[in-house]
Amino acid sequence: MRSRHFRQLASVIGLSIGLGLLAGAATEAIAQDKKVLRFIPHAGLRITDPILTTAFMSRNHGYMIYDTLFAVNDKMEVKPQMVEKHEVSGDKLTYTFTLRDGLKFHDGAPVTSADVIASLARWGKNDTMGQKLFSYTKEWKEVDAKTFQLVLKEPYGLVLDSLGKPSSNVPFIMPKRMADTPPNQNVPDEIGSGPYRFVKAEFQPGVKVVYEKNPDYKPRSEPASFTSGGKVVKVDRVEWTTISDPQTAMNALIKGEVDIWEQPAFDLLPELKKQKDIEIRNLQPLGMNYMLRMNWLQPPLDNVKVRQAILHAIQQEDYLAAQVGDPDYYKVCGAIFGCSTPLKTEEGAVGIKKADVAKAKKMLAESGYKGEKIVIMAPTDLNSINQLPLVSAPLLRAIGMNIEVQSMDWQTLVGRRAKTDPIDQGGWHIFHTAWGTADMMNPITNAGVKGLGKQGGFFGWTEDPVIEKLRDDYAREADPTKQKAIAVAVQKRLYEMVHYIPLGEYFQPSAVRKNVKGTLPSPAFILWNIEKE
C-alpha cells in the first residue's frame, strides 16, 4: 500500500499549494461565459520543450500547442495530420510530402517546409526513432513553401511510423527559429500551430499552466482517434494545476473545483468510485510499464556483473504491490516490448516472478564490489512512481549494497538524470520511471534498448554494438516473423547486459467528473474533443 509517511509529508506542501491555487482560481478575473476545463496533471511542468526531454509532462504539453505531420489512430495505423498528401518513389528512396492549406503558427506566420525540416532535424538528434531514421537519411529538401522531400540512402520501412510516433519524443513541428535551438537546450518560446495557445503570462513553472483555444486552428475533417483526426477544441481555456497531495486532489475533484485528475492514487480509487458525479476512465488502454534504469557511466554500475547481481535481487510483484496495490490494475510482465503487443515474449527474462537473493549476493561478491555508495534518485511529487525507489532500496541493501536514497521533485530528477558528473558533483546511479507501451513496442522506439552510449543514448548511456546491430537488422527487415526473431534476440541481449530492469505492467485510470464528455483514449494524455456540460 502507499506510504502514509510520504502522504503526511506531501500534504504540507500539497494542501497549501492546492487550496491556495483553487481559492485563487475562484477570484480570477475570467469572463463568466467562458468554458474553463480544470485539470490536475501527474506532475508539475517545468521543462516546456518536448524534444529536450522524454518526460510525459512535456510530451502532454507538446500536444496542447504543437501539431505533427502524421499521427496514429486507435488501431495504431499511421494517418496524415498536418500533411495533405504524400508519395513514395518506385525505388522507395524518395518521399514527397505536401502540407495542408491554412496551417499557421500562433504568432500568425504560416507553417512552411523550412519549419518542418528544421523541426525534424532537431527531433532526430534526440529521439530514438528519429536517430534511426536520420541514420538512413541522405537529405531533406525544400521543393516549395508547402512541399518537401526526404531522400534516403537505402530503403527504410519505418519512415511514416517515425513521423507519426505518438509518444516521447514526438516529432512536433515548431517555427524554424525555435527549431534551430541546440537539442540540449530548451527552446526560447512556446509557439506551435496546435489547437491551444500557451498563455505565457500565467505560467508558474511546476505549479500552473494555462492554455487558450487557438482560433486559427483548422481541424482535420476525420473523427478524432488516439492522436489522429480532427482536434476540435470545445472549451475556451484549460488550466493545469499541480496538486501533489493525493487527498487534496481527490477533495478538489469531488467538490467540482477541478474536472479531471490524470493519475489518481490507486488506493483512493475505491473512494472515488463511490462518488455519483465521478467516473473512473481508462484513457491509456495500451498500458504502462515500470522500469529501473542504471547509469553505465557511473562506477560500479559500469561493471555488468554488478548490474546482473541487481537484476537477480529483484522481483516485479514487490514493486507492483507497493505502487499499484490492486492486482486488477497490474500484471507481472517480462516482455520488454509490452505484454499486449505482437513482440511479446518471455525468452531471456530473469528474476521476473521470483528473486534469487542468495545468487545475487554471490554475484555481487564475485563482481569486486567494495561497498561504494549507490545513489538512487527518488521523486517525492510523482505519485505514479514514488514508491518504486523505496522498494529498491531495501532489496539492494539485502544483498550487501550501500544505498543512499536522495529525494527530489520529478522535474528536478528529470534535469539531474541528464548529468554525467561524478556522484559528489550531482551524479547518480539509479532512477525509476514509467513508459507507455506505445513507447516500447519494438526495438526502434524503445529508448531503453538503445546501445549508443553518450552519442545519442537514453539517460544511463548504455553502449552495446551488438544490440545496435540487431536494431539495424530489425529496421531493414520487412517480414513480421523474422522481425519477431530479431526482437527475441534483442530481449535476450538486454537481460544479459542489463540495459534496464522491467518492473511490471500496469494500467493507470483517470478520474473525471461526469459532466465532462468526449475524453479520448490515447497513448498520450490529450485534451481536445472535450465538452464541459
C-alpha positions as CSV (number, residue, x, y, z in Angstrom):
1,M,0.0,0.0,0.0
2,R,1.0,3.6,-0.5
3,S,3.3,5.0,2.2
4,R,1.3,7.0,4.8
5,H,4.6,8.7,5.9
6,F,5.0,10.1,2.3
7,R,1.5,11.3,2.2
8,Q,1.8,13.2,5.5
9,L,5.0,14.9,4.2
10,A,3.5,15.7,0.9
11,S,0.3,17.1,2.4
12,V,2.1,20.0,4.0
13,I,3.0,21.3,0.6
14,G,0.1,19.9,-1.3
15,L,-2.6,21.5,1.0
16,S,-1.0,24.9,0.9
17,I,-0.4,25.0,-2.8
18,G,-3.5,23.1,-3.9
19,L,-6.0,25.0,-1.7
20,G,-4.3,28.3,-2.3
21,L,-4.4,27.9,-6.1
22,L,-8.0,26.8,-6.1
23,A,-9.0,29.7,-4.0
24,G,-7.1,32.0,-6.3
25,A,-8.9,30.5,-9.3
26,A,-12.3,31.4,-7.8
27,T,-11.4,35.1,-7.7
28,E,-9.6,35.1,-11.1
29,A,-10.9,37.7,-13.5
30,I,-12.2,35.2,-16.1
31,A,-15.2,36.1,-18.1
32,Q,-18.2,34.1,-16.8
33,D,-19.3,33.0,-20.2
34,K,-16.0,31.2,-20.9
35,K,-15.8,27.4,-20.6
36,V,-12.8,26.5,-18.5
37,L,-11.5,23.0,-18.2
38,R,-9.5,22.4,-15.0
39,F,-7.0,19.6,-14.9
40,I,-4.7,18.0,-12.4
41,P,-1.6,16.6,-14.2
42,H,0.6,13.9,-12.9
43,A,3.4,16.3,-12.1
44,G,4.3,20.0,-12.4
45,L,5.5,21.3,-15.8
46,R,8.9,23.0,-15.7
47,I,10.6,21.8,-18.9
48,T,8.4,23.1,-21.7
49,D,10.4,21.6,-24.6
50,P,9.1,18.2,-25.6
51,I,12.2,17.5,-27.7
52,L,14.7,18.2,-24.9
53,T,13.2,15.6,-22.6
54,T,11.1,12.4,-22.8
55,A,9.2,13.3,-19.7
56,F,5.4,12.8,-20.3
57,M,4.6,16.2,-18.7
58,S,6.5,17.9,-21.5
59,R,5.0,15.5,-24.1
60,N,1.4,16.2,-23.0
61,H,2.2,20.0,-23.0
62,G,3.5,19.5,-26.6
63,Y,0.2,18.0,-27.7
64,M,-1.6,21.1,-26.4
65,I,0.4,23.6,-28.5
66,Y,2.1,21.8,-31.4
67,D,0.9,19.6,-34.2
68,T,2.5,16.7,-36.1
69,L,2.9,15.6,-39.7
70,F,1.3,12.2,-39.1
71,A,-0.5,10.6,-36.1
72,V,-1.9,7.2,-35.1
73,N,-5.5,6.1,-34.7
74,D,-6.9,3.6,-32.2
75,K,-5.7,0.7,-34.4
76,M,-2.1,2.2,-34.3
77,E,-2.4,2.9,-38.0
78,V,-0.4,6.0,-39.2
79,K,-2.6,8.7,-40.7
80,P,-1.8,12.2,-42.2
81,Q,-2.2,15.1,-39.8
82,M,-0.5,18.3,-41.0
83,V,0.3,16.5,-44.3
84,E,-2.3,16.7,-47.1
85,K,-0.7,14.1,-49.3
86,H,2.5,12.2,-49.7
87,E,4.1,10.0,-52.4
88,V,6.8,7.4,-52.4
89,S,9.1,6.8,-55.4
90,G,9.2,3.4,-57.0
91,D,12.7,2.7,-55.6
92,K,11.4,3.6,-52.1
93,L,14.2,6.2,-51.7
94,T,12.3,9.4,-52.1
95,Y,9.2,10.5,-50.1
96,T,7.4,13.7,-51.2
97,F,5.1,15.5,-48.7
98,T,2.7,18.4,-49.1
99,L,1.3,20.3,-46.2
100,R,-2.4,21.1,-45.7
101,D,-3.6,24.6,-46.6
102,G,-4.1,27.1,-43.8
103,L,-1.5,25.9,-41.3
104,K,-0.4,28.9,-39.1
105,F,1.7,29.3,-36.0
106,H,0.3,31.1,-33.0
107,D,2.2,34.2,-34.0
108,G,0.4,34.3,-37.3
109,A,3.2,33.0,-39.5
110,P,2.5,30.3,-42.0
111,V,3.9,26.8,-41.4
112,T,6.5,26.2,-44.2
113,S,8.7,23.4,-45.4
114,A,11.7,25.1,-43.8
115,D,10.0,24.9,-40.4
116,V,9.3,21.2,-40.9
117,I,12.8,20.3,-41.9
118,A,14.4,22.2,-39.1
119,S,12.0,20.7,-36.5
120,L,12.6,17.2,-37.7
121,A,16.4,17.7,-37.8
122,R,16.3,18.8,-34.1
123,W,14.0,15.9,-33.1
124,G,16.2,13.5,-35.0
125,K,19.2,14.3,-32.8
126,N,17.3,13.3,-29.5
127,D,14.6,10.8,-30.3
128,T,15.2,7.0,-30.6
129,M,13.2,6.6,-33.8
130,G,14.4,9.9,-35.1
131,Q,18.0,8.9,-34.7
132,K,17.5,5.7,-36.6
133,L,15.5,7.4,-39.4
134,F,18.3,10.0,-39.8
135,S,20.9,7.3,-40.0
136,Y,19.2,6.2,-43.2
137,T,18.7,9.7,-44.5
138,K,20.7,11.2,-47.3
139,E,18.9,14.6,-47.2
140,W,15.7,16.6,-46.7
141,K,14.9,19.1,-49.5
142,E,12.5,22.0,-49.8
143,V,10.6,21.8,-53.0
144,D,8.4,24.9,-52.3
145,A,6.9,26.5,-49.2
146,K,4.4,23.6,-48.7
147,T,6.3,20.7,-50.3
148,F,9.4,18.9,-49.1
149,Q,11.2,15.6,-49.7
150,L,13.0,13.0,-47.8
151,V,15.8,11.2,-49.7
152,L,17.1,8.0,-48.2
153,K,20.4,6.3,-48.6
154,E,18.6,2.9,-48.7
155,P,15.0,1.8,-48.3
156,Y,13.7,2.1,-44.7
157,G,10.3,0.7,-43.8
158,L,9.6,2.8,-40.7
159,V,9.5,6.3,-42.2
160,L,5.9,7.0,-41.6
161,D,5.9,5.2,-38.3
162,S,8.7,7.5,-37.2
163,L,7.0,10.7,-38.3
164,G,3.7,9.6,-36.7
165,K,5.4,8.4,-33.4
166,P,2.7,9.1,-30.7
167,S,4.8,9.4,-27.6
168,S,8.2,10.7,-26.3
169,N,9.8,12.2,-28.2
170,V,7.0,13.2,-30.5
171,P,8.2,14.9,-33.8
172,F,6.3,18.2,-33.1
173,I,6.6,20.9,-35.7
174,M,7.7,24.4,-34.4
175,P,8.9,27.6,-36.1
176,K,12.4,27.3,-37.7
177,R,13.8,30.0,-35.4
178,M,12.9,27.8,-32.4
179,A,13.9,24.5,-34.1
180,D,17.4,26.0,-34.7
181,T,17.9,25.8,-30.9
182,P,20.5,23.2,-30.0
183,P,18.7,20.0,-29.0
184,N,20.3,20.1,-25.5
185,Q,18.8,23.5,-24.7
186,N,15.1,24.5,-24.0
187,V,13.5,26.4,-26.9
188,P,13.2,30.1,-26.1
189,D,9.4,30.3,-26.7
190,E,6.3,28.1,-26.7
191,I,4.8,28.8,-30.1
192,G,3.3,26.0,-32.2
193,S,0.5,25.6,-34.7
194,G,-1.7,23.3,-32.5
195,P,-5.2,23.5,-31.1
196,Y,-4.3,25.5,-28.0
197,R,-2.1,28.6,-27.3
198,F,0.2,28.8,-24.3
199,V,-0.5,31.7,-22.0
200,K,3.0,32.7,-21.0
201,A,1.9,35.5,-18.6
202,E,0.2,33.0,-16.4
203,F,2.8,30.2,-16.4
204,Q,4.1,29.3,-12.9
205,P,6.7,26.6,-13.5
206,G,5.9,23.4,-11.6
207,V,2.6,24.9,-10.3
208,K,0.2,26.1,-13.0
209,V,-0.1,26.2,-16.8
210,V,-2.8,27.9,-18.8
211,Y,-3.8,27.4,-22.4
212,E,-6.4,29.2,-24.5
213,K,-8.2,27.9,-27.6
214,N,-6.4,28.7,-30.8
215,P,-9.0,30.5,-33.0
216,D,-6.8,30.0,-36.1
217,Y,-6.6,26.2,-35.8
218,K,-8.3,24.2,-38.6
219,P,-9.0,20.7,-37.5
220,R,-9.0,17.8,-40.0
221,S,-12.4,16.5,-41.1
222,E,-11.9,13.0,-39.9
223,P,-13.2,12.0,-36.4
224,A,-10.6,12.2,-33.6
225,S,-9.0,8.8,-32.8
226,F,-6.0,8.5,-30.5
227,T,-3.6,11.3,-31.7
228,S,-5.1,11.5,-35.2
229,G,-8.1,13.1,-36.8
230,G,-9.9,16.3,-36.0
231,K,-8.5,18.1,-33.0
232,V,-11.7,20.0,-32.2
233,V,-11.5,22.3,-29.2
234,K,-14.8,22.8,-27.4
235,V,-13.6,24.8,-24.3
236,D,-12.2,28.3,-24.2
237,R,-9.5,27.8,-21.7
238,V,-7.6,24.9,-20.0
239,E,-5.9,25.3,-16.6
240,W,-3.4,22.7,-15.3
241,T,-2.9,23.0,-11.6
242,T,-0.4,20.8,-9.8
243,I,-1.6,19.3,-6.5
244,S,1.0,16.9,-5.1
245,D,-1.0,15.6,-2.2
246,P,-3.5,12.9,-3.4
247,Q,-6.1,13.6,-0.7
248,T,-6.2,17.3,-1.6
249,A,-6.5,16.4,-5.2
250,M,-9.4,14.0,-4.6
251,N,-11.2,16.5,-2.5
252,A,-10.9,19.2,-5.2
253,L,-12.3,16.7,-7.8
254,I,-15.2,15.7,-5.5
255,K,-16.1,19.4,-4.9
256,G,-16.0,20.2,-8.6
257,E,-13.1,22.6,-8.2
258,V,-11.3,20.6,-10.9
259,D,-12.7,18.4,-13.7
260,I,-10.1,15.8,-14.5
261,W,-7.4,14.1,-12.3
262,E,-4.9,12.5,-14.7
263,Q,-3.4,9.9,-12.3
264,P,-5.4,9.4,-9.1
265,A,-3.7,7.4,-6.4
266,F,-4.6,3.7,-6.7
267,D,-5.5,3.4,-3.0
268,L,-8.1,6.3,-3.4
269,L,-9.9,4.6,-6.4
270,P,-12.4,2.8,-4.1
271,E,-13.5,6.1,-2.6
272,L,-13.7,7.8,-6.0
273,K,-15.8,5.0,-7.4
274,K,-18.4,5.8,-4.7
275,Q,-18.9,9.3,-5.9
276,K,-22.0,9.8,-8.0
277,D,-20.5,12.7,-10.0
278,I,-17.2,11.0,-10.9
279,E,-16.2,8.3,-13.3
280,I,-13.1,6.2,-13.5
281,R,-12.0,6.1,-17.1
282,N,-9.1,4.1,-18.7
283,L,-7.8,6.7,-21.2
284,Q,-4.5,4.9,-21.8
285,P,-5.6,1.4,-22.9
286,L,-2.2,0.3,-24.1
287,G,-1.0,0.4,-20.5
288,M,2.2,1.5,-18.9
289,N,5.5,-0.2,-17.8
290,Y,7.7,0.4,-14.8
291,M,11.5,0.5,-15.3
292,L,14.6,0.6,-13.2
293,R,17.4,2.3,-15.1
294,M,21.0,2.2,-14.2
295,N,23.9,4.5,-15.1
296,W,26.5,2.6,-17.1
297,L,28.9,5.5,-16.8
298,Q,28.9,5.5,-13.0
299,P,31.1,3.0,-11.2
300,P,30.4,0.4,-10.0
301,L,27.4,0.1,-12.4
302,D,29.8,0.2,-15.3
303,N,30.5,-3.4,-14.3
304,V,28.0,-5.8,-15.9
305,K,28.4,-8.3,-13.0
306,V,27.2,-5.7,-10.6
307,R,24.2,-5.0,-12.8
308,Q,23.4,-8.7,-13.1
309,A,23.5,-9.0,-9.3
310,I,20.9,-6.2,-9.0
311,L,18.8,-8.0,-11.6
312,H,18.7,-11.2,-9.6
313,A,17.8,-9.3,-6.4
314,I,14.5,-8.0,-7.8
315,Q,11.0,-9.5,-8.4
316,Q,8.3,-7.5,-10.0
317,E,5.4,-8.3,-7.6
318,D,7.2,-6.3,-4.8
319,Y,7.0,-3.1,-6.9
320,L,3.6,-3.7,-8.3
321,A,2.0,-4.4,-4.9
322,A,3.7,-1.3,-3.4
323,Q,3.0,1.1,-6.2
324,V,-0.4,-0.1,-7.5
325,G,-1.7,-2.4,-4.8
326,D,-4.8,-3.7,-6.7
327,P,-4.0,-6.7,-9.0
328,D,-6.9,-5.6,-11.2
329,Y,-4.6,-2.8,-12.4
330,Y,-1.3,-4.6,-12.9
331,K,0.4,-7.7,-14.2
332,V,3.8,-9.3,-13.9
333,C,5.4,-9.0,-17.4
334,G,8.9,-9.8,-18.5
335,A,8.4,-8.7,-22.1
336,I,10.4,-5.6,-22.8
337,F,8.1,-4.7,-25.7
338,G,5.0,-5.0,-23.7
339,C,2.7,-7.9,-22.9
340,S,-0.1,-6.7,-25.2
341,T,2.0,-6.4,-28.3
342,P,2.9,-8.7,-31.2
343,L,6.5,-8.8,-30.0
344,K,5.6,-10.2,-26.6
345,T,8.0,-12.9,-25.3
346,E,9.3,-14.2,-22.0
347,E,12.5,-15.5,-23.6
348,G,15.7,-14.5,-21.7
349,A,13.7,-12.8,-18.9
350,V,15.4,-13.1,-15.5
351,G,14.0,-12.8,-12.0
352,I,10.6,-11.5,-13.1
353,K,8.5,-13.7,-10.8
354,K,10.9,-14.6,-8.1
355,A,14.2,-13.0,-6.9
356,D,17.2,-15.2,-6.1
357,V,18.8,-13.3,-3.2
358,A,21.4,-15.9,-2.5
359,K,22.6,-15.8,-6.1
360,A,22.5,-12.0,-6.2
361,K,24.7,-11.9,-3.0
362,K,27.2,-14.4,-4.6
363,M,27.3,-12.5,-7.9
364,L,27.8,-9.2,-6.1
365,A,30.7,-10.6,-4.0
366,E,32.3,-12.0,-7.2
367,S,31.9,-8.7,-9.0
368,G,34.5,-6.9,-7.0
369,Y,32.1,-4.5,-5.4
370,K,33.8,-2.8,-2.5
371,G,30.8,-1.1,-0.7
372,E,30.7,2.0,-2.9
373,K,27.7,4.3,-2.2
374,I,24.9,3.7,-4.7
375,V,22.7,6.8,-5.2
376,I,19.0,6.2,-6.0
377,M,17.1,9.3,-7.1
378,A,13.5,9.3,-5.7
379,P,10.7,11.7,-6.8
380,T,8.6,13.0,-4.0
381,D,5.8,14.5,-6.1
382,L,5.1,11.9,-8.7
383,N,2.5,9.6,-7.2
384,S,2.6,7.2,-10.0
385,I,6.2,6.0,-9.3
386,N,7.1,7.4,-5.9
387,Q,7.1,4.0,-4.2
388,L,9.5,2.3,-6.6
389,P,12.7,3.7,-5.2
390,L,11.5,2.8,-1.7
391,V,11.2,-0.8,-2.8
392,S,14.6,-1.0,-4.5
393,A,16.5,0.4,-1.5
394,P,15.9,-2.4,1.0
395,L,16.1,-5.1,-1.8
396,L,19.6,-3.9,-2.7
397,R,20.7,-3.4,0.9
398,A,19.7,-7.0,1.5
399,I,22.3,-8.2,-1.0
400,G,25.0,-6.0,0.6
401,M,24.9,-2.7,-1.3
402,N,25.5,0.6,0.3
403,I,22.3,2.5,-0.7
404,E,21.5,6.2,-0.4
405,V,18.1,7.4,-1.4
406,Q,18.1,11.1,-2.5
407,S,14.6,12.7,-2.6
408,M,13.7,15.5,-5.0
409,D,10.7,16.6,-7.2
410,W,10.2,14.9,-10.5
411,Q,11.3,17.8,-12.7
412,T,14.5,18.2,-10.7
413,L,15.1,14.5,-11.2
414,V,14.4,14.8,-15.0
415,G,17.1,17.6,-15.1
416,R,19.6,15.7,-13.0
417,R,19.3,12.4,-14.8
418,A,20.9,14.1,-17.8
419,K,24.1,14.8,-15.8
420,T,27.1,12.5,-16.3
421,D,29.0,14.0,-13.4
422,P,30.6,12.1,-10.6
423,I,28.5,11.3,-7.6
424,D,30.0,14.0,-5.4
425,Q,29.1,16.5,-8.1
426,G,25.4,15.6,-8.5
427,G,25.7,12.3,-10.4
428,W,23.5,9.3,-9.9
429,H,23.4,5.5,-10.2
430,I,19.7,4.5,-10.4
431,F,16.3,6.1,-11.2
432,H,12.9,4.6,-11.8
433,T,10.4,5.7,-14.4
434,A,7.3,4.5,-16.3
435,W,6.8,4.3,-20.1
436,G,3.7,3.9,-22.1
437,T,3.6,0.6,-24.1
438,A,3.4,2.8,-27.2
439,D,6.9,4.0,-26.3
440,M,8.3,0.5,-26.1
441,M,6.6,-1.6,-28.7
442,N,9.6,-2.5,-30.8
443,P,13.4,-2.3,-30.8
444,I,13.5,1.1,-32.6
445,T,11.0,3.0,-30.5
446,N,12.1,1.6,-27.1
447,A,14.6,4.1,-25.8
448,G,15.8,1.8,-23.0
449,V,17.1,-0.7,-25.6
450,K,19.4,1.7,-27.4
451,G,23.2,0.9,-27.2
452,L,24.5,4.3,-28.4
453,G,26.2,5.3,-25.2
454,K,26.8,9.1,-24.9
455,Q,26.3,9.6,-28.6
456,G,22.5,9.6,-28.6
457,G,21.7,7.1,-25.9
458,F,18.9,7.4,-23.3
459,F,19.9,8.5,-19.8
460,G,22.0,5.7,-18.3
461,W,24.0,5.7,-21.6
462,T,24.1,2.0,-22.4
463,E,26.8,1.3,-25.0
464,D,26.3,-2.0,-26.8
465,P,27.3,-2.5,-30.5
466,V,25.7,-6.0,-30.5
467,I,22.2,-4.6,-29.7
468,E,22.7,-1.7,-32.2
469,K,23.3,-4.2,-35.0
470,L,20.2,-6.1,-34.0
471,R,18.2,-2.9,-34.1
472,D,19.5,-2.2,-37.6
473,D,18.6,-5.7,-38.7
474,Y,15.1,-5.1,-37.3
475,A,14.8,-1.8,-39.2
476,R,15.7,-3.4,-42.5
477,E,13.5,-6.4,-42.1
478,A,10.0,-6.4,-43.6
479,D,8.9,-10.0,-42.7
480,P,7.0,-10.0,-39.4
481,T,8.2,-13.5,-38.5
482,K,11.8,-12.5,-39.0
483,Q,11.2,-9.2,-37.1
484,K,9.9,-11.3,-34.1
485,A,13.0,-13.4,-34.1
486,I,15.2,-10.3,-34.1
487,A,13.1,-8.8,-31.3
488,V,13.6,-12.0,-29.2
489,A,17.4,-11.7,-29.7
490,V,17.2,-8.1,-28.6
491,Q,15.4,-9.1,-25.4
492,K,17.9,-11.8,-24.6
493,R,20.8,-9.4,-25.0
494,L,19.1,-6.7,-22.9
495,Y,18.7,-9.1,-20.0
496,E,22.2,-10.4,-20.4
497,M,23.8,-6.9,-20.3
498,V,21.0,-5.4,-18.1
499,H,20.2,-2.3,-20.1
500,Y,17.3,-1.8,-17.7
501,I,15.1,-3.9,-15.4
502,P,11.4,-4.2,-16.3
503,L,9.3,-3.9,-13.1
504,G,5.9,-4.9,-14.5
505,E,2.9,-3.6,-16.5
506,Y,0.1,-1.5,-15.1
507,F,-3.0,0.4,-16.2
508,Q,-3.4,3.9,-14.9
509,P,-7.0,5.1,-14.9
510,S,-8.1,8.7,-14.7
511,A,-10.9,10.2,-12.6
512,V,-13.3,12.5,-14.5
513,R,-16.4,14.4,-13.4
514,K,-19.4,13.1,-15.3
515,N,-20.3,16.4,-16.8
516,V,-17.0,16.2,-18.8
517,K,-17.7,14.5,-22.1
518,G,-15.6,13.4,-25.0
519,T,-12.4,12.3,-23.3
520,L,-10.3,10.3,-25.8
521,P,-8.3,7.2,-25.1
522,S,-4.7,7.7,-26.4
523,P,-1.1,6.8,-25.9
524,A,-0.6,10.3,-24.6
525,F,-3.0,12.4,-22.4
526,I,-4.8,14.7,-24.8
527,L,-7.4,17.4,-24.0
528,W,-9.2,18.2,-27.3
529,N,-12.7,17.0,-28.3
530,I,-13.8,17.6,-24.7
531,E,-17.1,19.2,-23.7
532,K,-18.0,20.5,-20.3
533,E,-21.7,20.5,-19.6
